[in-house]
Amino acid sequence: MTTSASEILSHFQEYLNAEHDLREEIRIVVRDLEQTVREIQTSLQPIHQPAQTANYLSFCENALSMFHKIQEHYKQLSSKIPLNQYYRFNDHWRFVTQRVVYMCALIIYLKEERLVSREEVADMIGVQVNREDGFHIDLDDYLMGILNLTNELSRLAMNAVTAGDYSRPLRISQFIGELDAGFRLLNLKNDALRKKFDGLKYDVKKCEEVVYDLTIRGLVNKVVDNVNKS
């Protein structure tokens, strides 16, 4: 029995309709995830206000209190993605995940002044680390999120001077310098990632300029003296 062309193509149409419906479901979840991300970012913005330097930890705790929503969104995404088809659909959540990584990195830096690991980010948002374990945090997304952090920290370094916090720019400059050195060890294949890394040098320069300005004003020596006295 010969199958007509219309019958063959109608079968394909069913497949296309099912994929379209799935992508729409994914977009809805990602839209909700983006809204939660905006709420968390807004809660962290006061760190740049000169009068709020003593409240960094409270801002971080407030932001972390909203991460259960982030975890729920990723749980929903994970339930919708067919087995072994993560990279077929990840364009939908790639960029928002990079922003989530950046927020995780910012919170951990503000709390402990260190770099958050990929494993810690995965735990904070409720996903896996390794590809073979299912819905995971892609390495490129982790690295892009970390690079987004440097721009925020260079801004914080300048605002810290306004607030009279002269030691923070020194620590931020050292941290960003260490990140720059670490990224230079990587052989970056992703063009977008490499381009983003090229922008890191501007953040390094901004922080170096802040430190230089503090140095010529004699404020760096005061910071060192205070540290030695303590």
CORCOR-V805361 format. One line per field, one symbol per residue. phi: phi as a letter, one per 40 degrees, with the letter a starting at -180 (. if undefined). psi: psi as a letter, one per 20 degrees, with the letter a starting at -180 (. if undefined). Layout:
# CORCOR-V805361
phi->???
psi->???
This chain:
# CORCOR-V805361
phi->.ccccccccccccccccccccccccccccccccccccccccccccdcccdcbccbdcccccccccccccdcccccccdcccddgbdccbcccbdccccccddcdcccccccbfacccccccdccbgbcccdcchcbcccccccccccccccccccccccccdcgccccdccccccccccdcccccccccccccccccdcccccccdcccccccccccgcccccccccccc
psi->pppqhhgghhghhgghgghggghhgghgghghghghghggghhihihiphijhijghhgghgghiiihgghgghggghhipqpkkgihiihhjghhhhhgggggggghghgilrpqrhhggghhikrrgqhiiboroqghhghghhhhhhhhhhghgghhghijnihghghgggghhhgghghiiqnohpghgggghhihhhhggghhhgggghgiijhghhggghghh.
